[in-house]
């Protein structure tokens, strides 16, 4: 057995994501604090790795902390409003210098972070420019925001041209007006507008928090924006301000948004290349769905049930039999992987629940309960009055969910006719 078996398993499990992400456009937003964090070198290395795997990367970033530090060093005070720095004409040269220094540093880091290939070192092109057209915010609450602006338009065509050339596009939170003025912009809004204009597949916020938390302080791995349960978020969650940006992006065509911590080494890789990730994923519809099975699911179901067939917990089903009975099956799919399945067979006004299986990695979750709920609902819609199950090893699980032990004689005659006495399965039944 290999000494690095865990690493090998992770690499194999990540292979579907490597293929799925190739050619996709990701907008990654870096908080200004991330630029000064100890983990910035690893973040840039991971961005370079994504680029080498064929991901089209747009890196947006805030330089607010660096701008404030530069203004302080220059003895220039700037007011703020609603947490946004108001840049005066006197402060603008200092601010542009700070942003330029951050951009140069990122270019240098990317140049030195290209993964080595067996033949030669791979070169990474990092390009910045006037991709954001800006407009002044103007006067708000009686305060003239001067050189603090908002995104007016994103030059998506130029960005796509550079992405097609395999470049990483760098976009600071700074925009330019047709009249030649420079404006400092809201970094979160800049990232959102860039992602929406590019119809990006993902918008990833690398923030100071690992994701969004519920009222109990537990990290929420996924938020379905169509689900009212998102109201259970903690009102004072530090990352909750990002949710509105994510909601807007998803509603305007961005497939998925992610909130992860810049302080966690490998957070980008774990979020993108594992099923459960490490932060909060925000989407318009759930990436884990319960649905009727199709013929395309046969290989996945066979792989799911094979270990239980080998242990004797399930009766072995051939591919041919499964294909002929596929209409009886319901499955749970998570990011292209079948993680649970069950079948419903009809006998008059009775139904048999069979082949209830959940992937080992998800057996301590509620997938089985959710699948049972869907099967019971389907049975009621079909006019069934009772559901029964035959099991050799899971009687307790069904008993805890309202099934009661009963006799073989209580089974419909058609099912009694091929009861396998050698397996000696227990019979449990539940009224619907």
ABEGO torsion letter per residue (X at the ends): XBAAAAAAAAAAAAAAAAAAABGBBBBBBBBAAAAABAAAAAAAAAAAAAAAAGBBBBBBBBAAAAAAAAAAAAGBBBBBBGGBBBBBAAAAAAAAAAAAAAAAAAAAAAAAABBBBAABBBBBBBBBBBABBBBBAEBBGGBBAEABBBBABBBAAAAAAAAAAGBBBBBBBBBBBAAGBBBBBBAAAAAAAAAAAAGBABBBBBBABAEBBBAAGBBBABBBAABAAAAABBAABAAAAAAAAAAAAAAAGBABBBBBBAABBGAAAAAAABAAEABBBBBABBABBBBBBBAAAAAAAAAAAAAAAAAGABBBBBAAAAAAAAAABBBBBBGGBBABBBBBBBBEABBBBBGBBBBAAAAABAAAAAAAAAAAAAAAAAGBABBBBBBAAAAAAAAAAGBBBBBAAABBAAAAAABBAAAGBBBBBBBX
